[in-house]
């Protein structure tokens, strides 16, 4: 797991309010850093894997990156989207304008957009996009 993925996982899996909304998987909260989630995982869970955008903005004196990471929240399609909306809102609270420690990087900006609806046939889905502007430390 790279440093960014580890930092996001630690923030999400370490929050009791969010963890209470999630199922468990192999003894831990159902926060997955691979996409798709394991086939035997049960909803509700979160998937965050890979960057949607990773663009450099280097200067003569520093190395910078603009990174966008999607965080997908899924819950069962049981007639109410309350759980998935609570999950997505909590993800946003945990990451938007919050300090995120990423080994080897200095975070200048951390902001979220969404949640955006991404329902599927058997599940309700919401996507929160985390945008980070970072400098190499």
Secondary structure as the mmCIF struct_conf table of DSSP 4:
data_model
#
loop_
_struct_conf.conf_type_id
_struct_conf.id
_struct_conf.beg_label_comp_id
_struct_conf.beg_label_asym_id
_struct_conf.beg_label_seq_id
_struct_conf.end_label_comp_id
_struct_conf.end_label_asym_id
_struct_conf.end_label_seq_id
HELX_RH_AL_P HELX_RH_AL_P1 UNK A 3 UNK A 13
TURN_TY1_P TURN_TY1_P1 UNK A 14 UNK A 14
HELX_RH_AL_P HELX_RH_AL_P2 UNK A 16 UNK A 19
TURN_TY1_P TURN_TY1_P2 UNK A 20 UNK A 21
BEND BEND1 UNK A 22 UNK A 22
STRN STRN1 UNK A 24 UNK A 25
TURN_TY1_P TURN_TY1_P3 UNK A 26 UNK A 27
STRN STRN2 UNK A 28 UNK A 29
BEND BEND2 UNK A 30 UNK A 30
STRN STRN3 UNK A 31 UNK A 32
BEND BEND3 UNK A 33 UNK A 36
HELX_LH_PP_P HELX_LH_PP_P1 UNK A 37 UNK A 38
TURN_TY1_P TURN_TY1_P4 UNK A 39 UNK A 40
BEND BEND4 UNK A 43 UNK A 44
STRN STRN4 UNK A 45 UNK A 47
BEND BEND5 UNK A 50 UNK A 50
BEND BEND6 UNK A 52 UNK A 52
STRN STRN5 UNK A 53 UNK A 56
BEND BEND7 UNK A 60 UNK A 61
STRN STRN6 UNK A 64 UNK A 76
BEND BEND8 UNK A 78 UNK A 79
HELX_RH_AL_P HELX_RH_AL_P3 UNK A 82 UNK A 95
TURN_TY1_P TURN_TY1_P5 UNK A 96 UNK A 97
STRN STRN7 UNK A 102 UNK A 102
TURN_TY1_P TURN_TY1_P6 UNK A 103 UNK A 104
STRN STRN8 UNK A 105 UNK A 117
BEND BEND9 UNK A 121 UNK A 122
STRN STRN9 UNK A 123 UNK A 136
#
